[in-house]
């Protein structure tokens, strides 16, 4: 979380001026190119960040849930949002005005350190996504996605897909039809999907598959 590493009294001061805002599923939080004046923390639900390319295609940059923050870097520069944000589910967001947070930074350097940490998390997440696109098959990317959501460290497990398959495909850099083929391939590794629930026969087997050399994963 954005303020997880600051002293409790500092976090309370920052949040005193914050507002809790609710958004219905599908609601726009901000638009690409809109002036950035605030930072958001997800309190409940899921939010997607995406860009619209010149040809009109949508590219999903990230999907965030409880505790994740977004908008930090551009809001402090009073720049424009390079992405748009949309509520994937009904959600609640904590909105912190950038000017208010800047005042807190001047008074408490711990806030600046916390923001740098949050920015590093975003960067690291993008690096991981890029690595997955370059070094994993589509089925392996889905396996990693399911493992991130799996509540069980080993054995059989059920995972509730948090949002629709079209968004999952966008999040993983795939087309919806490629996602369907990749899910079908995962049946060989004990994964079955019925509506919004994925059943994993053995988490360890799926983890081994996700870690395979892609050449081997393609060959099977």
N, C-alpha and C positions, 0 to 999 in steps of 0.2 A: 504494500500500500504506500501511497505517496508520503504519508507522514509517519510511517511505522518506526523510523529510526530517530525521531525527535523526542525530546522529553515530553511527558504527558501534558504538563501545563502549557507548553508551547503549542502542541497539537490542539488543545482545547481553545486556546486563544485564536488560532487560525480558523477553526471551525465555527467560532462564535458568529462570524460574519457570513458564513456559508448558508446556502439555501438548498433544501431538499426538493428536487423536482421530479415529477412522475411523467412518464411517457408511455403511450399506448404502443402496442406492437405495430411496427411499420412507420412510426412517427419520425420525422426528421429532427435531429438534435441541432446540427448546424450543417451548412452547405460548403462544398469546396469553393474556395475563393472568398468566403465570408470573413470579415475582420475578426481576428481572434482576440477576445477580451476575457476569456475565462478558462479555467482548468476544471476537468470533471473527474470524479471518482465514482465508480459503479458501486452502488449500495446493494442493489438486487437486480437480477435479470442479466440479459446479454445485449451487447452493443457491437455493431460492426462498423469499421472504418473502411472506406473504399474511395477509389478515384474513378472518374469518368474520363476515358481517353478521347482524343479528338474525333475518333471514328464512332464514338458513342458506347463503346464496350466498357463494362464495369470490371474493375480489378479490385478484389478484396485485399486490403492491406493487413487487417487484423480483426480478430473477434475477441472482445474482452468481457469478463464477468466480474463478480463480486471482489472488491479490493483493488482492481486494476484502475489506473488513471490514464488520462490522455489529454493532449492539448498543451502540455507544459511548455515545450520549447518555443512554439510560435507565439503563445499568449504573452510571454515576457517581452517579446520584441514588438508587440502590437502589429505583427504581420498578419497575413491571411492564412486560414486553415488550408493546408495542401490537400486535404482529404475531406470527404463528407462523413457525417456520423448518423447512424440510423438505429432505432431500437429494434432489435431482432425479436425480442419478447416484450411483454409489459415489463417496464423496469423503473427503478428509482435511482437517480443520480444526485450526488452532492456537487453543487456548482460553487466554485470558489473564484471570486473576481481576481483577475491577475494583479490589478493595482493594490488590492488588499494584501495579497501574498507577498508582493514586492516590499511592502512596508514591513512585514514580518521578517523578511530576509535581512533587511538592514538592521533589525533589532536582535535577531537570533540567527547566527551563521549556521546553526544546526539545520535550519529549514533548507538552506541552499544545498547542504550536503545530501539531505534526503531527496531533494529534487534531482540532483545529479545521479543518485542511485536509481531513481525511477527511470530516468532517461537511459541509463546503462541497461536496465532490464529490457526496455523497448528495443534498443539497438541489438542486444544479444538475441532477442526473439526473432528479429529480422534476419540476423546471420544464420540462425538455426533453420529458419524457413528456406532461405536461399540454399543452404547446404542440402536440405532435404530434396529440393527441386532438382539439384544437380546430381545428387549421389544416391537417390532412392527411387525405386519403381513406385507407381501409383499405389499398388497394394501395400507396399511397405509404409508409405505415408499414412494410409488409412490405419494400418496396424499401430503406428506411433500415436495417432490421434486417439484411438480407442484405449491404448495403454495409459495415456495422460488422464483420461476420464475414469478409468477403471478404479473402483473403490477397494479392490482386493489385490494384495501383493502377490498372490500365487493361487493356483488351483482354478476351479470354475468360477465364472464371474458374469454378471449382467451389467451392461452399460446402457443407460438411457441417453439417446442422442439428444443434445440440448437444443438443436435447431434443425431446420429442414435440410434435405440432402443437396439441394441446389446450392445453398450457402456453404455446406461442408465441402462441396466440390470447388467452389470459388476460393475458400480458405486454403485448400490444399493445392491450388494451381492446376485444377483438372476441369474437364468438361463433364457435365452430368452423365453422359453416356459412358465416359471412361470410368467414372465413379462406380457405376453399376457393374461394369466388367471387373473392376478391381475387387468389389465386395464379393462377386461370384468366385474369384480366385481364392479369397480368404476362407472359403468353405473347406479347402484342402487343409487348412490349419486350424480347423475347429471353430470357425466363426459363422454364426447364422444370424440374419437380420430379419426381424418381423416388425414392420411398421417402424416405430421409434425405439425399439429395443434390440441391442446387439448382445447375443449370448456367446461367451467365450468358453470353450471347453477347458482350456488350460492356458493361463496367462503366461507361463514359462515358455510354452511352445510358440506363442505369438511373439513374445519378446525375442526369442532366438531368430524367428523369421525376419523381424524388423531390423535386426543387426547383421543379417547376411550381406555378403558382397552382392551388389545388384546384378552382376553377371550370373551368379548362381540363382538369384531370385527369379530372373527372367527365364532361365533355362527350365525351371520346374513347372 
